[in-house]
Structures are given as C-alpha cells and as structure tokens.
Amino acid sequence: MKAVVKHTAGPGGIDLQDLDEPRLEPGKVKVRVAAVGVCGTDRLALDGTYPYEVPLILGHEVSGVVTEVGEGVDPARAAVGDRVALETDAYVCGVCPYCRVEEYNNCPNRRAIGTTADGGLAEWIVIRSGAVHRLPETVSLLAGALVEPLSIATHAVLERATLGVGDIAVVLGPGAIGMLVAEVARNTGARVVLVGRERHTDRLELAQRLGVDRAVASDTSDPRAVVDELSHGVGADVVFECTGAPAVLADSPRLLRKDGQLVLLAFFPEPPMLDIETVIKQELSVVGSRGKRPSSYRRSLRLLSDGKVSVEPLVTHRLPLERWREGFELLGGGRKIVFDVDLADGA
C-alpha cells in the first residue's frame, strides 16, 4: 500500500513509500482510508520540530470504510461496510483513573495515530474497534475526515468551557480549529466574535456566512471595542485561544470580564507569558483543553447529523496522496487541506 512515512528524525525525512498492508488483529478493525485531513502537527514532522518515533506513518484526521473485523469485535461497534471516522487513540491502557471515565486524552499510556503509532496517511489502517465511530447517513466521508478537529472544538466548548445562551465568546484565530470552535460556540446560544488578521479576510467572511456574530481583523479594528459594544463595556465571558501565538495570548485577558474564562487550545512554539497579576485581580479562570474524548466525537456527530455545524466549507484544498508535500507546505494562513485517498464517489 502507499503511505506517507516519517522515516528519519529531524527536518525532512518524509516520503511516499510502498508498504505491506497492516495485519488485522483481535479486537481491531481494518479500514480502507477514504480521506485524511492534515494539521500543524503534521507540518512539524516536515520541519523536524516534534520528536516523532520513526519510522511512522503520519496522519490522524481520518475517515474510511471498514473492510475487515477482527475476532472479538462487537458487531454493534463495527461491521464490514461501515463508513467511519476514527479517534486518534490507537492504544489506551483501559485501567487508569482516566480511562475508567473515558478521558482517554489523559491516559498516561496512550499512543496516538500519526504521532506515536502508525496513522492514516495511507491506503489502509488497522485500529482498535473502540476508536471507530459510524458516520450518520447524511455525513459524507469528506466531512468524516474533519470529525477529529471538530471534536477538539466540541471538547473545548462543551466539555471544558462554561458557556451559555446570551454569553459572549471570543475566538482568537480563524484557522480550522478556531472556525470550528466558533461554530460550536454559536450552537450554545452564545454571541461569537472571531478574531483574525486582515490577511484572513476570506476566512472571516466565511465565518460570518456560517453564523458568527462578528468577525474582526485585529490589525484594522480593536476587538475589545467590538466586545464592549456587545457587552455594554463588561467584557467577554469566555476567550478561546486558538492561535499558538505568544503575543496574542498575552493580550487576551483584556478581552475578558472579571471572573471570565480563558480556554487554551493551541500549542505554543515556546513557553508563553501570561499576566498572572491580572488573572488574580480579575479572578480569571485559565483552562486547558487538550484533544478530545469519545464523548466529544459523539457530540460532534450529532451536531453534523442535525445540520448544526458545517465542516466541508472549511476545506480549501483537496489533493491526492501523491501530492502530500504540496499539502504540507500549504498549511498555514487558515488553509485546510484534505487528501483524497479513496473517495471514488467524490463524497
């Protein structure tokens, strides 16, 4: 099979290789990969700034069709022909305090596809049956490849933040995660302000078409002025930091009301600075949101099935697997790339 493999540590060291198909094992399913989204983590493999275990098949935003089912797999979980989206949890111990409550993202023994276990930038993947989620009939395989990033947004908004009807949510960063956070936040009944830069005009306009209340380019308008207008000078209830830019994080507390909440989703290239004195004096809550949980996938699929969020409009480029390098290099600037591995029906 064809697969995009990180075979050497450091910068570069990635090629499209011909490998044997993975073998089916008890408790696992074999999936014919349909589509794979790429994100900044994959770009780190090209830059050599993430300590990948090599050799490793990259890719963790995966949809596909189940072709084989291993011994012991519950038919209620997976069956041949199922159209599925995959969780990233290739292995979890199942016995730690976190696993016992399905907080697999916190399992200390967790291994994840595309970073510490072979991923989905390949024609086939074998994964534990508990990591597959059937796609509703109305959800395409293309949309299925974005269930993973949507689940990151769902986890942040619905499982980590405290956000309700009439609240004001500011989302910093109009990349794929920021756009999805804005969509999910809108579904709580909150008023949503998405903040980007003038170079993100297309993404900001798309966000407004998808229902965001206000979209602001921070280099031409002051986001705090927009927040003040909506809140009568009080400030935002929740700010979601989705940029990974230290300067943006440092400026974020000024957007919040007293007793507001700052939710951190992005990873930073270096330890960022945050004004802790302001956090104390304004009684702000700072909350981390890492990855997602099975509950996040279930919520995401309900949102998609009910037509409450739209993910396909976020896709800016669709490429064949052979053009993996071009896709990696296009990352950034709000672009969302999906590789069509086996989307024969174009869905």
DOVO-521766 format. One record per residue (C-alpha): residue in three letters; x, y, z. Coordinates in Angstrom, 2 decimals. Each point is the difference from the previous one (the first is absolute). Layout:
N
+------+---------+---------+---------+
! resn !       u !       v !       w !
+------+---------+---------+---------+
!  ala !       X !       Y !       Z !
...
+------+---------+---------+---------+
This chain:
347
+------+---------+---------+---------+
! resn !       u !       v !       w !
+------+---------+---------+---------+
!  met !    0.00 !    0.00 !    0.00 !
!  lys !    1.04 !    3.65 !   -0.41 !
!  ala !    0.71 !    1.93 !    3.21 !
!  val !    1.59 !    3.30 !    1.00 !
!  val !    2.78 !   -1.02 !    2.38 !
!  lys !    2.22 !    2.00 !    2.33 !
!  his !    3.05 !   -2.26 !   -0.24 !
!  thr !    2.80 !    2.20 !    1.37 !
!  ala !    0.08 !    2.30 !    3.02 !
!  gly !    0.62 !    3.72 !   -0.49 !
!  pro !   -1.01 !    2.25 !   -2.92 !
!  gly !   -1.33 !   -1.75 !   -3.08 !
!  gly !    0.33 !   -3.75 !    0.06 !
!  ile !   -3.49 !   -0.55 !   -1.44 !
!  asp !   -0.90 !   -1.93 !   -3.14 !
!  leu !   -2.88 !   -1.79 !   -1.68 !
!  gln !    0.90 !   -3.66 !    0.38 !
!  asp !   -1.37 !   -3.39 !   -1.02 !
!  leu !   -0.67 !   -2.09 !    3.12 !
!  asp !   -1.73 !   -3.24 !    0.82 !
!  glu !   -3.61 !    0.40 !    1.05 !
!  pro !   -0.40 !   -0.08 !    3.80 !
!  arg !   -1.13 !   -3.34 !    1.44 !
!  leu !   -3.35 !   -0.34 !    1.71 !
!  glu !    0.16 !   -0.95 !    3.69 !
!  pro !   -2.62 !   -1.09 !    2.55 !
!  gly !   -2.07 !    2.87 !    1.32 !
!  lys !    0.93 !    2.22 !   -2.94 !
!  val !   -1.46 !    1.00 !   -3.34 !
!  lys !    1.57 !    0.61 !   -3.38 !
!  val !   -1.05 !    3.19 !   -1.74 !
!  arg !    0.43 !    1.00 !   -3.62 !
!  val !    0.96 !    3.66 !    0.40 !
!  ala !   -2.20 !    2.42 !   -1.93 !
!  ala !    1.21 !    3.45 !    1.03 !
!  val !    2.59 !    1.49 !    2.36 !
!  gly !    0.25 !    3.57 !    1.21 !
!  val !    3.35 !    1.49 !    0.94 !
!  cys !    0.81 !    2.50 !    2.72 !
!  gly !    2.93 !    1.82 !    1.52 !
!  thr !    1.16 !   -3.11 !    1.84 !
!  asp !    0.67 !   -1.66 !   -3.35 !
!  arg !    1.95 !    3.03 !   -1.16 !
!  leu !    2.21 !   -0.37 !    3.07 !
!  ala !    1.05 !   -3.37 !   -1.39 !
!  leu !    1.30 !    1.73 !   -3.11 !
!  asp !    1.71 !    2.74 !    2.00 !
!  gly !    1.53 !   -2.52 !    2.39 !
!  thr !   -1.14 !    1.88 !    3.11 !
!  tyr !   -2.03 !   -2.85 !    1.55 !
!  pro !    1.62 !   -3.15 !    1.46 !
!  tyr !   -1.72 !   -2.58 !   -2.20 !
!  glu !    0.81 !   -3.65 !    0.49 !
!  val !    1.27 !   -1.19 !   -3.37 !
!  pro !   -0.88 !   -1.64 !   -2.29 !
!  leu !   -3.58 !    1.14 !    0.30 !
!  ile !   -2.97 !    0.41 !   -2.33 !
!  leu !   -1.35 !    3.53 !    0.49 !
!  gly !   -3.58 !    1.25 !    0.07 !
!  his !   -2.66 !    0.04 !    2.71 !
!  glu !   -3.14 !    1.64 !   -1.49 !
!  val !   -1.42 !   -3.10 !   -1.66 !
!  ser !   -3.20 !   -1.30 !   -1.57 !
!  gly !   -0.52 !   -3.24 !   -1.89 !
!  val !   -1.95 !   -3.22 !   -0.47 !
!  val !    0.36 !   -3.12 !    2.16 !
!  thr !    1.14 !   -2.94 !   -2.16 !
!  glu !    0.87 !   -2.62 !    2.64 !
!  val !   -0.94 !   -0.59 !    3.62 !
!  gly !    2.27 !   -1.82 !    2.45 !
!  glu !   -0.92 !   -2.76 !    2.39 !
!  gly !   -1.93 !    1.17 !    3.04 !
!  val !   -1.26 !    3.26 !   -1.46 !
!  asp !   -3.57 !    0.79 !    1.02 !
!  pro !   -2.14 !    0.30 !   -3.17 !
!  ala !   -1.76 !    2.91 !    1.66 !
!  arg !    3.31 !    1.84 !   -0.05 !
!  ala !    1.19 !   -0.73 !   -3.55 !
!  ala !   -0.99 !   -2.07 !   -3.01 !
!  val !    1.32 !   -0.44 !   -3.52 !
!  gly !   -1.24 !    2.83 !   -2.21 !
!  asp !   -0.36 !    2.56 !    2.78 !
!  arg !    1.00 !    3.53 !   -0.95 !
!  val !    1.98 !    1.27 !    2.98 !
!  ala !    2.03 !    2.79 !    1.53 !
!  leu !    2.91 !   -0.97 !    2.22 !
!  glu !    1.07 !    1.14 !    3.42 !
!  thr !    3.74 !    0.55 !    0.30 !
!  asp !    0.40 !   -2.34 !    2.97 !
!  ala !    1.83 !   -3.02 !   -1.43 !
!  tyr !    0.65 !   -1.39 !    3.49 !
!  val !   -1.31 !    0.84 !    3.47 !
!  cys !    0.68 !   -2.06 !    3.10 !
!  gly !   -3.67 !   -0.25 !    1.00 !
!  val !    0.75 !   -0.25 !    3.73 !
!  cys !    1.30 !    3.41 !    1.12 !
!  pro !   -2.36 !    2.47 !    1.72 !
!  tyr !   -0.35 !    1.95 !   -3.26 !
!  cys !   -0.82 !   -2.98 !   -2.20 !
!  arg !   -2.67 !   -1.14 !    2.46 !
!  val !   -1.95 !    3.18 !   -0.77 !
!  glu !    0.85 !    0.13 !   -3.73 !
!  glu !    2.51 !    2.83 !    0.41 !
!  tyr !    2.36 !   -1.76 !   -2.37 !
!  asn !    1.74 !    3.27 !   -0.87 !
!  asn !    1.49 !   -0.08 !    3.51 !
!  cys !    1.05 !   -3.67 !    0.08 !
!  pro !    3.73 !   -0.06 !    0.88 !
!  asn !    0.52 !   -3.05 !   -2.22 !
!  arg !   -1.91 !    1.30 !   -3.02 !
!  arg !    1.44 !   -0.40 !   -3.49 !
!  ala !   -1.44 !    2.08 !   -2.81 !
!  ile !   -0.21 !   -0.61 !   -3.73 !
!  gly !    2.25 !    2.24 !   -2.03 !
!  thr !    2.28 !    0.94 !    2.91 !
!  thr !    0.85 !   -3.08 !    2.10 !
!  ala !   -1.75 !   -2.69 !   -2.06 !
!  asp !   -0.46 !   -0.48 !   -3.75 !
!  gly !   -2.57 !    2.41 !   -1.36 !
!  gly !   -2.40 !    0.38 !   -2.87 !
!  leu !    1.97 !    1.65 !   -2.81 !
!  ala !   -0.11 !   -3.37 !   -1.69 !
!  glu !   -2.38 !   -2.18 !   -1.96 !
!  trp !   -0.79 !   -2.17 !    3.03 !
!  ile !    0.06 !    0.25 !    3.77 !
!  val !   -0.66 !   -2.56 !    2.75 !
!  ile !   -1.28 !    1.44 !    3.28 !
!  arg !   -1.74 !   -1.15 !    3.18 !
!  ser !   -3.75 !   -0.34 !   -0.50 !
!  gly !   -0.74 !    2.45 !    2.81 !
!  ala !    1.55 !    2.77 !   -2.06 !
!  val !   -2.49 !   -0.14 !   -2.89 !
!  his !   -3.19 !    2.03 !   -0.22 !
!  arg !   -2.62 !   -0.70 !   -2.64 !
!  leu !   -0.82 !    2.99 !   -2.17 !
!  pro !   -3.68 !    0.94 !   -0.25 !
!  glu !   -1.44 !   -0.47 !   -3.49 !
!  thr !   -0.11 !    3.75 !   -0.54 !
!  val !    3.71 !    0.48 !    0.81 !
!  ser !    2.42 !   -0.47 !   -2.90 !
!  leu !    3.37 !   -1.70 !    0.20 !
!  leu !    1.57 !    3.37 !   -0.75 !
!  ala !   -1.73 !    1.49 !    3.04 !
!  gly !    1.00 !   -3.12 !    1.92 !
!  ala !    3.66 !    0.99 !   -0.36 !
!  leu !   -0.80 !    3.18 !    1.94 !
!  val !   -1.76 !   -1.71 !    2.90 !
!  glu !    3.29 !   -0.14 !    1.90 !
!  pro !    0.66 !    3.78 !   -0.07 !
!  leu !   -3.71 !    0.63 !    0.60 !
!  ser !    0.28 !   -2.20 !    3.09 !
!  ile !    2.87 !    2.15 !    1.26 !
!  ala !   -2.32 !    3.00 !   -0.29 !
!  thr !   -2.91 !   -1.85 !    1.61 !
!  his !    2.18 !   -1.07 !    2.92 !
!  ala !    1.17 !    3.58 !    0.57 !
!  val !   -3.41 !    1.65 !   -0.26 !
!  leu !   -2.37 !   -2.58 !    1.46 !
!  glu !    2.24 !   -1.92 !    2.41 !
!  arg !    2.58 !    2.50 !    1.24 !
!  ala !   -1.53 !    3.46 !   -0.29 !
!  thr !   -2.99 !    1.41 !    1.87 !
!  leu !   -2.04 !    1.64 !   -2.73 !
!  gly !   -3.72 !    0.54 !   -0.37 !
!  val !   -2.79 !    1.88 !   -1.71 !
!  gly !    0.73 !    3.69 !   -0.34 !
!  asp !    3.63 !   -0.27 !    1.11 !
!  ile !    2.75 !    1.59 !   -2.06 !
!  ala !    2.73 !   -2.25 !   -1.34 !
!  val !    3.12 !    1.32 !   -1.73 !
!  val !    1.90 !   -2.44 !   -2.19 !
!  leu !    3.58 !    0.98 !   -0.77 !
!  gly !    1.21 !   -1.44 !   -3.32 !
!  pro !   -1.96 !   -0.84 !   -3.18 !
!  gly !    1.81 !   -3.25 !   -0.80 !
!  ala !   -1.97 !   -3.23 !   -0.24 !
!  ile !   -0.15 !   -0.48 !    3.79 !
!  gly !   -0.99 !    3.61 !    0.64 !
!  met !   -2.70 !   -0.13 !   -2.65 !
!  leu !   -1.40 !   -3.21 !    1.46 !
!  val !    0.13 !    1.37 !    3.56 !
!  ala !   -1.98 !    3.02 !   -1.24 !
!  glu !   -2.61 !   -2.26 !   -1.61 !
!  val !   -0.41 !   -2.17 !    3.08 !
!  ala !   -0.13 !    3.05 !    2.30 !
!  arg !   -2.73 !    1.50 !   -2.17 !
!  asn !   -2.09 !   -3.11 !    0.65 !
!  thr !    0.02 !    0.64 !    3.75 !
!  gly !   -1.94 !    3.19 !   -0.62 !
!  ala !    3.03 !    2.17 !    0.70 !
!  arg !    0.89 !    3.07 !   -2.01 !
!  val !    3.27 !   -0.73 !   -1.75 !
!  val !    2.79 !    2.34 !   -1.06 !
!  leu !    2.71 !   -1.53 !   -2.21 !
!  val !    3.31 !    1.87 !   -0.09 !
!  gly !    2.60 !   -0.30 !   -2.74 !
!  arg !    2.15 !    2.28 !   -2.10 !
!  glu !   -0.71 !    1.89 !   -3.21 !
!  arg !    1.78 !   -2.74 !   -1.95 !
!  his !   -2.73 !   -2.38 !    1.21 !
!  thr !   -2.80 !    1.97 !   -1.69 !
!  asp !   -1.33 !   -3.03 !   -1.87 !
!  arg !   -0.20 !   -2.06 !    3.20 !
!  leu !   -1.63 !    2.82 !    1.96 !
!  glu !   -2.62 !    0.44 !   -2.73 !
!  leu !   -0.64 !   -3.74 !   -0.07 !
!  ala !   -0.46 !   -0.01 !    3.78 !
!  gln !   -2.69 !    2.64 !   -0.28 !
!  arg !   -1.77 !   -2.01 !   -2.71 !
!  leu !    0.08 !   -2.96 !    2.40 !
!  gly !   -1.72 !    2.04 !    2.69 !
!  val !    2.69 !    1.68 !    2.10 !
!  asp !   -1.31 !    3.29 !    1.39 !
!  arg !    3.08 !    2.11 !   -0.64 !
!  ala !    3.31 !   -0.62 !   -1.78 !
!  val !    2.82 !    2.41 !    0.75 !
!  ala !    3.40 !    0.64 !   -1.57 !
!  ser !    2.05 !    1.05 !    3.02 !
!  asp !    2.54 !    1.94 !   -2.05 !
!  thr !   -2.72 !    2.36 !   -1.29 !
!  ser !   -2.56 !   -0.06 !    2.85 !
!  asp !    0.23 !   -0.41 !    3.78 !
!  pro !   -1.73 !   -3.22 !    1.11 !
!  arg !   -0.56 !    1.49 !    3.45 !
!  ala !   -2.14 !    2.74 !   -1.56 !
!  val !   -2.20 !   -2.65 !   -1.61 !
!  val !   -0.24 !   -1.90 !    3.28 !
!  asp !   -0.88 !    3.19 !    1.86 !
!  glu !   -2.76 !    0.73 !   -2.50 !
!  leu !   -1.53 !   -3.45 !    0.50 !
!  ser !    0.51 !   -0.12 !    3.78 !
!  his !   -0.68 !    3.65 !    0.85 !
!  gly !    3.58 !    0.35 !    1.16 !
!  val !    0.09 !   -3.07 !    2.26 !
!  gly !    2.20 !   -2.31 !   -2.10 !
!  ala !   -0.19 !   -3.50 !   -1.43 !
!  asp !   -1.08 !   -2.99 !    2.07 !
!  val !    2.42 !   -2.42 !   -1.69 !
!  val !    3.04 !    0.42 !   -2.25 !
!  phe !    1.24 !   -2.99 !   -2.00 !
!  glu !    3.68 !    0.27 !   -0.94 !
!  cys !    0.52 !   -1.93 !   -3.26 !
!  thr !    3.04 !    1.74 !   -1.52 !
!  gly !    3.01 !   -1.27 !    1.93 !
!  ala !    1.46 !    3.51 !   -0.31 !
!  pro !    1.57 !    1.20 !    3.29 !
!  ala !   -0.84 !    3.65 !   -0.72 !
!  val !   -3.67 !   -0.83 !   -0.58 !
!  leu !   -0.20 !   -1.95 !    3.25 !
!  ala !    1.67 !    2.83 !    1.93 !
!  asp !   -2.63 !    2.44 !   -1.27 !
!  ser !   -3.00 !   -2.27 !    0.57 !
!  pro !   -0.88 !    0.82 !    3.67 !
!  arg !   -1.03 !    3.53 !   -0.95 !
!  leu !   -2.90 !   -1.44 !   -2.00 !
!  leu !   -1.50 !   -1.75 !    3.02 !
!  arg !   -2.41 !    1.19 !    2.64 !
!  lys !    0.88 !   -0.49 !    3.62 !
!  asp !   -0.51 !   -3.66 !    0.94 !
!  gly !    0.29 !   -0.88 !   -3.69 !
!  gln !    1.55 !   -3.14 !   -1.43 !
!  leu !    3.02 !   -0.41 !   -2.28 !
!  val !    0.04 !   -3.38 !   -1.79 !
!  leu !    3.30 !   -1.05 !   -1.57 !
!  leu !   -0.11 !   -2.39 !   -2.97 !
!  ala !    3.11 !    0.84 !   -2.00 !
!  phe !    3.52 !   -1.22 !    0.63 !
!  phe !    2.77 !    2.60 !    0.10 !
!  pro !    3.42 !   -0.17 !   -1.64 !
!  glu !    1.54 !    1.31 !    3.24 !
!  pro !   -1.32 !    0.53 !    3.55 !
!  pro !   -2.29 !    3.06 !   -0.21 !
!  met !   -0.41 !    2.79 !    2.52 !
!  leu !   -3.31 !    0.71 !    1.75 !
!  asp !   -0.66 !    2.89 !    2.39 !
!  ile !   -0.74 !   -2.00 !    3.13 !
!  glu !   -0.63 !    3.16 !    2.05 !
!  thr !   -2.89 !    0.84 !   -2.32 !
!  val !   -1.26 !   -3.58 !    0.29 !
!  ile !   -0.03 !    0.36 !    3.80 !
!  lys !   -1.44 !    3.50 !    0.22 !
!  gln !   -2.80 !   -0.72 !   -2.48 !
!  glu !   -0.60 !   -3.53 !    1.33 !
!  leu !    0.43 !   -1.50 !   -3.44 !
!  ser !   -0.08 !   -3.73 !   -0.59 !
!  val !    2.63 !   -1.48 !   -2.30 !
!  val !   -1.02 !   -3.38 !   -1.38 !
!  gly !    1.96 !   -2.40 !   -2.17 !
!  ser !   -1.76 !   -1.99 !   -2.69 !
!  arg !    2.05 !   -2.84 !   -1.44 !
!  gly !   -1.29 !   -2.08 !   -2.87 !
!  lys !   -3.36 !   -1.70 !    0.42 !
!  arg !   -1.83 !   -2.97 !    1.50 !
!  pro !   -2.46 !   -2.59 !   -1.36 !
!  ser !   -2.80 !    2.23 !    1.31 !
!  ser !    1.38 !    2.80 !   -2.17 !
!  tyr !   -0.37 !   -2.20 !   -3.10 !
!  arg !   -3.56 !   -0.96 !    0.90 !
!  arg !   -0.95 !    3.63 !    0.48 !
!  ser !    1.74 !    1.00 !   -3.23 !
!  leu !   -1.82 !   -2.63 !   -2.03 !
!  arg !   -3.33 !    1.15 !    1.42 !
!  leu !    0.78 !    3.59 !   -0.96 !
!  leu !    0.89 !   -1.11 !   -3.53 !
!  ser !   -3.00 !   -2.31 !   -0.33 !
!  asp !   -2.37 !    2.74 !    1.16 !
!  gly !    1.54 !    2.52 !   -2.38 !
!  lys !    1.07 !    2.25 !    2.87 !
!  val !    3.57 !    0.40 !   -1.26 !
!  ser !    1.56 !   -0.03 !   -3.47 !
!  val !    3.52 !   -1.33 !   -0.47 !
!  glu !    0.39 !   -0.49 !   -3.75 !
!  pro !    0.08 !    3.77 !   -0.76 !
!  leu !    3.20 !    0.19 !    2.07 !
!  val !    1.89 !   -2.23 !   -2.45 !
!  thr !    2.11 !    2.18 !   -2.28 !
!  his !    2.02 !   -2.67 !   -1.84 !
!  arg !   -0.65 !   -3.63 !   -0.93 !
!  leu !    3.04 !   -1.88 !   -1.27 !
!  pro !    0.97 !   -3.58 !   -0.87 !
!  leu !    2.35 !   -1.77 !    2.38 !
!  glu !    2.82 !    0.29 !   -2.52 !
!  arg !   -0.02 !    3.78 !    0.53 !
!  trp !    0.59 !   -0.28 !    3.74 !
!  arg !    2.97 !    2.39 !   -0.01 !
!  glu !   -2.01 !    2.73 !   -1.69 !
!  gly !   -2.74 !   -0.49 !    2.57 !
!  phe !    2.40 !    0.26 !    2.93 !
!  glu !    1.56 !    3.15 !   -1.41 !
!  leu !   -3.41 !    1.62 !   -0.51 !
!  leu !   -0.79 !   -0.24 !    3.73 !
!  gly !   -0.43 !    3.31 !    1.75 !
!  gly !   -1.85 !    3.20 !   -0.81 !
!  gly !   -3.35 !   -1.58 !    0.87 !
!  arg !    0.23 !   -2.65 !   -2.73 !
!  lys !   -1.47 !   -3.45 !    0.60 !
!  ile !    1.36 !   -2.83 !   -2.13 !
!  val !   -1.60 !   -3.41 !   -0.43 !
!  phe !    1.59 !   -2.88 !   -1.89 !
!  asp !   -2.40 !   -2.08 !   -2.09 !
!  val !    1.37 !   -3.49 !    0.51 !
!  asp !   -3.01 !   -1.97 !   -1.22 !
!  leu !   -2.99 !    2.26 !   -0.59 !
!  ala !   -1.19 !   -1.69 !   -3.17 !
!  asp !   -3.46 !    1.48 !    0.38 !
!  gly !    1.43 !    3.47 !    0.60 !
!  ala !   -1.86 !    0.16 !    3.31 !
+------+---------+---------+---------+
